[in-house]
């Protein structure tokens, strides 16, 4: 019997705005406006040279695993024994998931993929049931959600996608102390207590892919505006830190950055304000689901389109094709939402998993644009091209009818 699809509070309305009040704001970011310029070097709180170098190198490392299943691939894995977590009847196992939110299109796409993977695992007898909570980007709510899972004693494995990094660390450690296997994915915490931490290469690689493209495709002296969602989330801070590092070594003029909360209207307004002040030749984004709104500001101002780094969201990719943009789609592999529930099934069967499960993260360039648009031709605009769910039971309807 398949587990019922979990109804998430507010999911029907698909509120697509992230709330900045749920973050661990780093020092010096409060009230910073892009028009005031940007530091030439990354914030020391969020920049780790060794990790930056590792992620840059990992972009060129061939992952291990099935060729056509990137969600099961791993870059330089170090395998850990999970036999202590094996249970006699995995077909009865109850897997619990604490979700930060479904407050943006990337997370909506991913959660649908996760649900469909759960149904496949239940059909295969790899797990028995699945329950999830949605914290709506509220740290306190997610802490409460995790504690409720621990207190229930009903979870054979707990999956956590943290809302923010530092604030959720104690809650994750509490879950680890309960004795059930804990799987963290997407965003990290300041602990290594979990059985496995699953994520694509990371924010440094994403930010570098975008920044490198702008450096390569803009003339020296060109101006670049950075659009960021919000502070305090490790993968987002790392994206900007990598970009700062690369821009500092270039001849581009970085106008600064603006926090947008992922809101399209705010993105368009902020870009319009900068265009009123002068030229904007390039746009760097730490998440590209609002890229089309930014491009509309150029259209309204009668200005040429910028060189732009967006993301693999279809609204942007379709605009890219229609307008012949000079663009790239950095990717924070959405198919990663399959991996945690697959990992839960493996752990409960006593199978080895990587301690840090690093998934491939390849941007979509001009040469792959047509292929990914064709593959996703029936999908809605807010869908992500690299969602990796084509072989799951509900394809394509589950994603079409979101």
Order of alpha helices (4+ residues) and beta strands (2+ residues): alpha-beta-beta-alpha-beta-alpha-beta-alpha-beta-beta-alpha-beta-alpha-beta-alpha-beta-alpha-beta-alpha-beta-alpha-beta-beta-alpha-alpha
